[in-house]
Amino acid sequence: MNKKQKNCLLIGIAVIVLMGIFPPNLHSRTGTRVGGGRGTYTYIAYDFIFDAGVVALSNLITQWVVVSAITGGLIIIFKDKKSKDD
């Protein structure tokens, strides 16, 4: 593994760890709708893991999969090209 690949891997791991520390959380709020009337809204916000309420696990897993795929793709792209003599 060359230096670019190692850097991509380390950055990918760091991003995944940060996503675990600040996961997406479901929050509910009651308020006035844009068109009028009152209602309860569910929205996603990112909070510190120990302050979190209900973690939106499907969103977190989706984020991890996307970052893993991008990291893997970058590692493949930055692979050293071998000469035909090897």
N, C-alpha and C positions, 0 to 999 in steps of 0.2 A: 504494500500500500504506500503510495507516494504522499508527499506533503499536502497536496491539494485535497486528496481523498481523506486524509486524516482530519484536516480542517473542516471539511464538509460533515464528516461523521461527528466531530466534537460539537459543531454548531447545531446539528440536528438533535443530538442528545440534549444539549442545553435548552433548546426550544421546547422539546418534549417535557423536560423537567419543569420549566417555567409554566407550561400549560397545566401540569399537575399541581403546582403550587397555587396557581390562580385559575381554577376551573370555571367553566360556565355554570351559573346557578339560575334556577327558576325563581322568579319573584312575581308576586301578584300585587296589583294595586287597583283600588276602586277610584274612579274618577269620571269626569265628563268626557264623552266621546266627541270626536271632531265634528260630526254632524248634529250633535246635540244628544241629550239623554245621558244617563249614568250607566256605568257598567264596570265589570271587573276585568282587568287586563292581566295577561301573563306575559312576561318579557324575560329576556336572558341578560344577565349582567355578570361580570367577572369579579369575583371576590377572593380574598385570601382563604385558603383551604380551611383554616380553623374558624373563620367567621362565616363560612358557607352554610347555607340552609340546605336546599335540595339540589344536589349536583345533577346537571343535565348530562347524564352519562352517555347517551347516544351522541350528543354533540362533541363531547370530549373524545370519545373513541374515534369519531370521524376526523377530528383534528389530528389525532395521533397518526391515523392511517395516511392522511394526506401528507403530513410532514415526513413520515417514514418513506413514502413513495418518492417524494421529491429528493430526499437525502440519498436514497438508493440510486435514483436516476443520475444525480450529480456525481456519485461515486463511479458509476459506469462511464459517464461522459469524460471524467478526468482520468480514466485509466490510461496508463502509458501504452503508447503504440509500439509494438515490437517490430523489428525489421524482419524481412523475409529470411535472413540468415539464421535466425533463432529457431 
